[in-house]
Amino acid sequence: MGLDDIKRRIADAEVAAGRAPGSVTLIAVSKVQPPERVETVLLNGQRVFGENYVQEAQGKWPGWRDRFDGVELHMIGPLQSNKAKQAVQLFDAIHTLDRMSLARKLAAQIRDQGRDPLLFIQVNTGDEPQKAGILADELPGFLASCRDLGLSPQGLMCIPPEDQDPVPHFRLLRDLAAQNDLPLLSMGMSADFEAAIAEGATHIRVGSAIFGQRDYG
């Protein structure tokens, strides 16, 4: 495993699905990874990274952005409303817009800062009570409310239940995006990104398959 292997598998999956080469964006999930691993991936040319925690990202990415041109940073973890200011300052994309209180905070910060991060609405495709995300039948109303605030979400994101086949969830997300005229789909991780690409993913989130297992110690 490693970056080159993942890129090769992405390219093969694009061909198998009849997708255009390069139509899938690889987000290298660098949360809780040792700095030397992240630097190695940066030196190998990867420029799109995903982080779960605002404070962790604040502590490490400004320095790397000074050293490496073209870094694009994606917020892929739950976002507290009180971190909206820092998130808009730091991230180029936010994948976890999942409630109106956060939408209002993001709208205010986007207006005040003059920044325009790419926004994905997180959908709870498995209707799991412990998991964040808008329920599928709530999406049209939520999207309309976001647009009333001046936000322009461009895509949907999901994390399928761990104990289920992810493909029906990928298909549901794809269908919801098509019904609501949203062009981007953030779905698929290390274990299932090829299936996600087959179902139309535009952004996949891969961590351990690139960096190795995380050390939370």
N, C-alpha and C positions, 0 to 999 in steps of 0.2 A: 504494500500500500504506500501511498504518498501522492504528492501533487501531480506528478506526471501521469501516474496510473489513473487517477480520478479524471484528469482532462481527457485521457484516451477513452475512458469508459463513457464520458459525456458525449464525445464526438461520435462514438459508435452508436449510442442511444439516439442521438439526433438523426443519424442516417437511417436506423431501423424504423424510426417513427415518421420518416419522410419530412423531417424538420430541416430548416436551413442551417448550414454550419454556423456556429457561433450564436444561435438564437437563444441559448440558455446561459444565464449568468451564474457562475459559481461563486457563492458566498462562503469563504473559509471562516468557520466559526472558531474564533480565537479566544473565547472566554476561558479564564483560569488556566491558560497555557503558559508554560515558562517562556520568558522573553526570547531565549535563544532559538526556540522552535519557531516562534512567529517571525523572527528576523530571517531565519533560513528560508521560510516560505516567501517573504518579501524579496529576498535576494534572488529567488527563483522566478520572480516576475509576477506573482499574484498581487493584485491591487484591491480586490473587493473583499472586505472582512465583516464578520458579524459579531456583535457583542450583546450580552444579556444584561449587563449592569452599567448604569451611567457612571457611577463613581469609579469603577475599574477602568472603563474606557477613558475617562478624563485623566487618569493617572498615567496612562501609557501611550495613547495615540498622538497627542500633540508633538512629542519628540520624534516619533517615526514619520509623521507627516512632514516635518521639517527636513528629514533625510531622504524620503522617497516620494517622488512626484506621482500624482495621479491616484493617491489612496482614496478609496470610497468606503465609507463606514456605514453599516446598517445596524439599527437597533432591532434585535429579534427576540428580546425577552420582555416580560411584563414591565410596563412603564407606569410608575407612580405619577399621579397628576402633579405633585409638588416638584417633580424632576423635569417638567415639560420645558422650562426655560433652558436648562443645560442640554437637554436632548436636542432641541432645535438648533442650539449653538454648535453641537458636535457632530450630529449624524446627518448623512445625506439621504437616508431613507429610514422610515419607521414602519415596522411590519406589524405592530401590535396595537393599533387603534381599535379599542374594544368597548368603549362606553362614552356616553355623552359628556360626563364631567371631564374626561381627558380630551375629548374633541374641542370643548370650549377653551381649555387651557392652551392646547396646541394652536388653535385659531388665533388667540390673542398674541401668542409668542411669534407666530409666523408673521403676523401683521406688524408687530413692534420691531422685530429683527430684520424684516425684509428678506428672510430666507424662505426657500420653497422646497423642503425635503419631500421626497417621494413618499406617498402614504399608502399603506395597505391596511385594509380592515381585516381583523382576525375573526374567523368564523369557527364556531364550536360545532363542527360537523357531526361529532358523536353525541351531542347533547349531554355532555358530561358535567355534572353539577360542580365538580371540583376544578374545572378547567375554565380559563378565561375565554372570551369570544362571544360574538353576537350569534344568536340562533339563526338558522337559515331563513325562517319565515319572518324574522325581524329585520332582515337586511335591507329591503327596499325603503322602509321607513327610516332606518338609521342613516342610510346613505343620503336620503333627501334632507334629513336634519343636518348632516355634515355639510352638505352643499349650501344650505341656508346660512351656515356660519362663514361661508367663503372658502371652505376646504374643498380640495379636488382630489379625492382618493382615486388612485389609478389601478388598484389591484386588490386581491384577496389573499389571505394567508390561512393555512390550517395546520394543525398537528393532529393527525389521526390517533384514535385510541391505540395504546400499545398492544393490546391483545386481539386486535382485529386486522383483517386484510385491509391495507390502506387504499387499494384501488377504488372501491366505491366512494370513499371520501374524496379522493382526487377528482373523480368524475362529478361528484356533487359540486365541488368548488368550481370546477370548469364550467358547469352548467349555470351556476349562480353568476359567475363573472360574465358569461355571454348574455344572460338575461338582463344584466344591469350595465352593459356596455363598458366593462372594465377590461383593459387589455392585458393586465399582468397577473400572474399566478405564482405565489411563493409557496411551494410545497415540495416535499421530498427531502430526506436527510440521508445520512451515510448508508443506512440499511435498505433504502427503498427509492433512491433518487432516479434510477433507471425507469422504474414503473411510473414515477411522477412525470418524467420527460415524455414518456409514451402517451400520457394523458394531457399534455399541454403545458407543463410547468415552464415558466420563463425564468424563475429564480429558484435555485436549490441551495440548501443549507447543509454543508458538510464540515464536520469537525474532526472526530476521532480518526476517520479514514485518511485524513491528511496529516494530522499532527501526532497521532497516537493517543492513547487513553489519557484523560486528564488526571492530574494529581490534586486532589482536594485537601491534602494533608496540611 
